[in-house]
Amino acid sequence: MPTIEEKVQTVITALEDIKATNITVLETSKLSSLFDRMVIASANTPRQTRALADHVVKQLKLRDIPVLSTEGEGSGEWVLVDLGEVVVHIMQPAVRAYYNLEELWNMKHIPASPAHEAK
């Protein structure tokens, strides 16, 4: 069974593969019993948002990490990928700014990897 950190790292690597921007990881376990980590990333177009979500799902499945559900592929403005203890939000910049999940959850950001921090 993959750890939460392995799931998060798989997601981040998949997002970086297709040039997602502003990738952020939030520790949410102290505020919610529903999930432990939230990964938020931005995409430049609805097409890229859908491609990112699709690539994330494919990479997770290659590593035998189950995906519980995906939502929002139709519009491509905000796609959510639910892995249980990890939830991934891929959003258009305007949608991300409007909902401002980072501030809403008011949590410290967790560096995902040295490569991620340099971006």
Backbone as CSV, one residue per row, in Angstrom:
resi,resn,N_x,N_y,N_z,CA_x,CA_y,CA_z,C_x,C_y,C_z
1,MET,0.845,-1.191,0.000,0.000,0.000,0.000,0.887,1.251,0.000
2,PRO,0.707,2.131,-0.971,1.546,3.335,-1.032,1.246,4.286,0.137
3,THR,2.278,4.981,0.575,2.110,5.964,1.641,1.511,7.250,1.067
4,ILE,1.080,8.117,1.957,0.549,9.414,1.536,1.629,10.179,0.777
5,GLU,2.851,10.132,1.275,3.940,10.858,0.627,4.211,10.318,-0.777
6,GLU,4.118,8.997,-0.954,4.306,8.411,-2.289,3.192,8.857,-3.236
7,LYS,1.989,8.928,-2.734,0.874,9.411,-3.560,1.101,10.860,-3.971
8,VAL,1.456,11.689,-2.995,1.682,13.110,-3.273,2.818,13.276,-4.279
9,GLN,3.907,12.554,-4.101,5.040,12.690,-5.010,4.688,12.226,-6.422
10,THR,3.893,11.167,-6.542,3.438,10.704,-7.854,2.598,11.786,-8.523
11,VAL,1.709,12.407,-7.773,0.868,13.480,-8.301,1.730,14.647,-8.765
12,ILE,2.658,15.073,-7.928,3.501,16.224,-8.272,4.326,15.943,-9.518
13,THR,4.906,14.770,-9.596,5.703,14.417,-10.775,4.832,14.439,-12.032
14,ALA,3.629,13.890,-11.939,2.721,13.887,-13.088,2.338,15.318,-13.483
15,LEU,2.078,16.169,-12.504,1.738,17.563,-12.791,2.915,18.284,-13.458
16,GLU,4.109,18.048,-12.959,5.290,18.683,-13.541,5.561,18.197,-14.961
17,ASP,5.213,16.940,-15.254,5.403,16.379,-16.597,4.690,17.210,-17.660
18,ILE,3.533,17.752,-17.318,2.721,18.475,-18.299,2.671,19.969,-17.955
19,LYS,3.681,20.418,-17.247,3.916,21.843,-17.012,2.827,22.565,-16.217
20,ALA,2.297,21.913,-15.191,1.411,22.622,-14.267,2.227,23.707,-13.575
21,THR,1.571,24.760,-13.139,2.264,25.846,-12.453,1.721,26.000,-11.035
22,ASN,2.497,26.687,-10.220,2.096,27.005,-8.840,1.580,25.786,-8.078
23,ILE,2.354,24.722,-8.096,1.971,23.501,-7.387,2.178,23.717,-5.889
24,THR,1.131,23.467,-5.130,1.166,23.668,-3.685,0.621,22.413,-3.001
25,VAL,1.249,22.035,-1.897,0.774,20.917,-1.097,0.408,21.454,0.282
26,LEU,-0.813,21.154,0.724,-1.269,21.585,2.041,-1.473,20.383,2.943
27,GLU,-1.047,20.513,4.172,-1.274,19.505,5.216,-2.637,19.820,5.821
28,THR,-3.592,18.916,5.675,-4.960,19.186,6.126,-5.445,18.228,7.218
29,SER,-4.598,17.325,7.643,-5.039,16.274,8.577,-5.521,16.818,9.914
30,LYS,-5.041,17.965,10.331,-5.452,18.515,11.623,-6.800,19.242,11.548
31,LEU,-7.224,19.582,10.322,-8.489,20.295,10.151,-9.614,19.425,9.611
32,SER,-9.275,18.307,9.014,-10.298,17.476,8.387,-9.968,16.008,8.564
33,SER,-10.975,15.229,8.861,-10.764,13.784,8.920,-11.023,13.145,7.558
34,LEU,-11.390,13.953,6.570,-11.706,13.437,5.239,-10.468,13.142,4.405
35,PHE,-9.420,13.953,4.547,-8.184,13.757,3.795,-7.034,14.407,4.541
36,ASP,-5.809,13.934,4.224,-4.613,14.409,4.928,-3.805,15.437,4.156
37,ARG,-3.878,15.394,2.822,-3.115,16.325,1.988,-4.004,16.832,0.869
38,MET,-3.741,18.083,0.494,-4.394,18.689,-0.650,-3.293,19.202,-1.567
39,VAL,-3.364,18.796,-2.828,-2.427,19.290,-3.834,-3.224,20.211,-4.744
40,ILE,-2.705,21.426,-4.944,-3.372,22.413,-5.791,-2.380,22.825,-6.872
41,ALA,-2.857,22.861,-8.121,-2.002,23.268,-9.230,-2.813,24.098,-10.213
42,SER,-2.117,24.922,-10.969,-2.765,25.741,-11.993,-2.406,25.242,-13.377
43,ALA,-3.339,25.463,-14.313,-3.150,25.131,-15.722,-3.553,26.349,-16.543
44,ASN,-2.951,26.485,-17.717,-3.176,27.687,-18.518,-4.465,27.676,-19.327
45,THR,-4.949,26.501,-19.685,-6.144,26.405,-20.517,-7.021,25.260,-20.010
46,PRO,-8.307,25.269,-20.362,-9.148,24.128,-19.989,-8.607,22.810,-20.550
47,ARG,-8.067,22.851,-21.745,-7.487,21.637,-22.339,-6.328,21.118,-21.490
48,GLN,-5.456,22.025,-21.031,-4.337,21.603,-20.195,-4.836,21.083,-18.844
49,THR,-5.870,21.696,-18.298,-6.440,21.229,-17.023,-6.890,19.779,-17.152
50,ARG,-7.625,19.480,-18.226,-8.098,18.107,-18.450,-6.933,17.162,-18.704
51,ALA,-5.932,17.618,-19.480,-4.765,16.773,-19.771,-3.978,16.467,-18.503
52,LEU,-3.844,17.452,-17.635,-3.144,17.244,-16.367,-3.864,16.212,-15.513
53,ALA,-5.168,16.372,-15.384,-5.943,15.425,-14.577,-5.836,14.020,-15.155
54,ASP,-5.942,13.897,-16.461,-5.845,12.597,-17.120,-4.468,11.974,-16.885
55,HIS,-3.429,12.774,-16.993,-2.066,12.267,-16.789,-1.844,11.846,-15.335
56,VAL,-2.366,12.624,-14.395,-2.263,12.271,-12.981,-2.922,10.914,-12.740
57,VAL,-4.128,10.739,-13.253,-4.854,9.473,-13.072,-4.075,8.312,-13.682
58,LYS,-3.554,8.502,-14.892,-2.793,7.428,-15.550,-1.544,7.060,-14.757
59,GLN,-0.827,8.061,-14.258,0.397,7.785,-13.499,0.087,7.078,-12.180
60,LEU,-1.003,7.452,-11.549,-1.399,6.783,-10.307,-1.747,5.323,-10.576
61,LYS,-2.503,5.081,-11.635,-2.896,3.715,-11.975,-1.688,2.861,-12.330
62,LEU,-0.675,3.446,-12.983,0.554,2.712,-13.298,1.255,2.227,-12.035
63,ARG,1.059,2.949,-10.941,1.687,2.602,-9.660,0.702,1.888,-8.727
64,ASP,-0.394,1.426,-9.278,-1.428,0.720,-8.510,-1.962,1.541,-7.341
65,ILE,-2.072,2.850,-7.554,-2.663,3.739,-6.556,-4.096,4.006,-6.997
66,PRO,-5.071,3.593,-6.198,-6.467,3.749,-6.621,-6.931,5.203,-6.636
67,VAL,-7.699,5.535,-7.661,-8.347,6.845,-7.777,-9.822,6.621,-7.476
68,LEU,-10.344,7.294,-6.457,-11.740,7.106,-6.066,-12.695,7.766,-7.049
69,SER,-12.354,8.994,-7.489,-13.216,9.682,-8.451,-12.505,10.890,-9.038
70,THR,-13.047,11.362,-10.144,-12.632,12.643,-10.726,-13.902,13.427,-11.040
71,GLU,-13.808,14.739,-10.921,-14.953,15.603,-11.180,-14.485,16.862,-11.899
72,GLY,-15.337,17.385,-12.786,-15.079,18.671,-13.422,-14.404,18.613,-14.772
73,GLU,-14.235,17.422,-15.325,-13.540,17.309,-16.609,-14.284,18.027,-17.731
74,GLY,-15.590,18.127,-17.623,-16.397,18.732,-18.682,-16.004,20.158,-19.001
75,SER,-15.969,21.009,-17.989,-15.658,22.421,-18.230,-14.158,22.659,-18.325
76,GLY,-13.382,21.884,-17.586,-11.936,22.073,-17.594,-11.460,23.276,-16.812
77,GLU,-12.360,23.941,-16.101,-11.934,25.084,-15.287,-11.357,24.647,-13.948
78,TRP,-11.895,23.542,-13.415,-11.456,23.024,-12.121,-11.730,21.532,-12.128
79,VAL,-10.674,20.745,-12.087,-10.828,19.294,-12.044,-10.306,18.806,-10.699
80,LEU,-11.099,17.982,-10.043,-10.731,17.405,-8.760,-10.464,15.915,-8.956
81,VAL,-9.344,15.445,-8.415,-9.006,14.024,-8.432,-8.936,13.577,-6.975
82,ASP,-9.780,12.627,-6.613,-9.902,12.172,-5.220,-9.194,10.831,-5.048
83,LEU,-8.164,10.819,-4.188,-7.419,9.600,-3.887,-7.700,9.117,-2.474
84,GLY,-8.721,9.654,-1.838,-8.988,9.304,-0.446,-8.270,10.266,0.468
85,GLU,-7.092,9.878,0.952,-6.375,10.761,1.879,-5.631,11.896,1.186
86,VAL,-5.625,11.897,-0.144,-5.036,12.987,-0.925,-6.091,13.455,-1.923
87,VAL,-6.299,14.782,-1.975,-7.225,15.367,-2.933,-6.430,16.338,-3.805
88,VAL,-6.620,16.226,-5.115,-5.883,17.053,-6.079,-6.860,18.010,-6.755
89,HIS,-6.519,19.300,-6.740,-7.309,20.327,-7.420,-6.443,20.907,-8.529
90,ILE,-6.916,20.819,-9.771,-6.229,21.421,-10.910,-7.162,22.495,-11.437
91,MET,-6.692,23.746,-11.417,-7.592,24.877,-11.632,-7.021,25.890,-12.617
92,GLN,-7.925,26.585,-13.293,-7.548,27.746,-14.078,-7.171,28.852,-13.094
93,PRO,-6.216,29.728,-13.439,-5.767,30.765,-12.501,-6.893,31.642,-11.940
94,ALA,-7.855,32.037,-12.766,-8.942,32.900,-12.265,-9.810,32.163,-11.249
95,VAL,-10.071,30.905,-11.498,-10.873,30.094,-10.566,-10.097,29.898,-9.271
96,ARG,-8.811,29.620,-9.414,-7.977,29.415,-8.227,-7.919,30.681,-7.383
97,ALA,-7.766,31.822,-8.029,-7.712,33.081,-7.289,-9.048,33.369,-6.593
98,TYR,-10.137,33.079,-7.276,-11.460,33.342,-6.708,-11.721,32.494,-5.462
99,TYR,-11.454,31.196,-5.547,-11.744,30.299,-4.422,-10.639,30.289,-3.376
100,ASN,-9.420,30.610,-3.759,-8.282,30.770,-2.844,-8.249,29.698,-1.756
101,LEU,-8.155,28.445,-2.186,-8.176,27.320,-1.252,-7.047,27.386,-0.219
102,GLU,-5.900,27.907,-0.621,-4.791,28.005,0.327,-5.175,28.846,1.535
103,GLU,-5.790,29.979,1.289,-6.194,30.841,2.402,-7.402,30.261,3.140
104,LEU,-8.320,29.673,2.397,-9.498,29.069,3.005,-9.095,28.010,4.035
105,TRP,-8.141,27.175,3.655,-7.674,26.129,4.571,-6.650,26.682,5.558
106,ASN,-6.062,27.853,5.253,-5.141,28.545,6.151,-4.116,27.599,6.770
107,MET,-3.483,26.826,5.904,-2.530,25.830,6.381,-1.139,26.159,5.860
108,LYS,-0.134,25.634,6.546,1.230,25.812,6.076,1.446,24.935,4.844
109,HIS,2.242,25.433,3.959,2.552,24.710,2.741,3.698,23.749,3.023
110,ILE,3.606,22.562,2.477,4.631,21.538,2.667,5.456,21.455,1.398
111,PRO,6.769,21.689,1.476,7.571,21.512,0.260,7.490,20.060,-0.196
112,ALA,7.224,19.878,-1.470,7.055,18.531,-2.018,8.382,17.894,-2.356
113,SER,9.283,18.664,-2.899,10.587,18.143,-3.273,11.512,19.321,-3.533
114,PRO,12.818,19.122,-3.484,13.733,20.223,-3.788,13.507,20.772,-5.195
115,ALA,13.211,19.923,-6.161,12.966,20.390,-7.523,11.733,21.271,-7.562
116,HIS,10.706,20.902,-6.786,9.462,21.661,-6.743,9.709,23.026,-6.101
117,GLU,10.515,23.089,-5.062,10.763,24.342,-4.354,11.459,25.360,-5.253
118,ALA,12.287,24.887,-6.173,13.048,25.780,-7.031,12.187,26.455,-8.077
119,LYS,10.994,25.976,-8.304,10.154,26.520,-9.384,9.485,27.805,-8.979
